[in-house]
Amino acid sequence: MALTKDRNTPMQDAEIISVPVAAGVECFAGGLAAANATGYATPGATATTLTYLGRFEEWIDNSAGSAGDLSVLVRRGKAFKWKNSGTDAVTQASLGQACYIVDDETVAKTNGTTTRSAAGTVVAIESDGVWVE
């Protein structure tokens, strides 16, 4: 039903979020954070079922655990500098366009013939990496 009076809508800061970790993975601080198809945090990898989240803020080892046994802090809403793929490099022509996850520190220009998930929007390209928002 539509509002008919003011509503005290709850809010929270979503810059740093706690995300349950996928089974059998280790997340490294500073690594590219993604959510797998079931919504659990996992390091970036070449896969078509990942959703880019941002950057892991801490190290968590859930390599011997089940999905959701541990949680990890992920920073969002910022641009992060990731390594540029050596074989499918993001170029200046990619400014403002999507780039794609290769692993937990690398992005590429293309989806690798539909083998990679989108990482985010390219906001700058430098000789030592790609800034992705």
C-alpha angles and dihedrals in degrees: 000000000000120000119269095179140019117298127208095223113195117236140183137188108261098189091099116029133179112233127188109244125239120248118273099010137120118211118204123209109255093023126129107269123211138169117235124224091278094050101257124134115257135163116265115271140158101283137119097226101065130107117207112239106169132251131342110241096197144021116261125176112203093152091123096035139089124247110289097013089118135021130214132205114242125190115218138176096050136096113253127195111235129180116268118239113255093212101036103027125190108236136193088267087067094064109133093011133104122272126196139240117252099165139325093298106023137075131189137206097241139035089250093245091313097314098110135065122229116266101192141271122324109236099170141000121212132175091258101041155332124273109222127189 
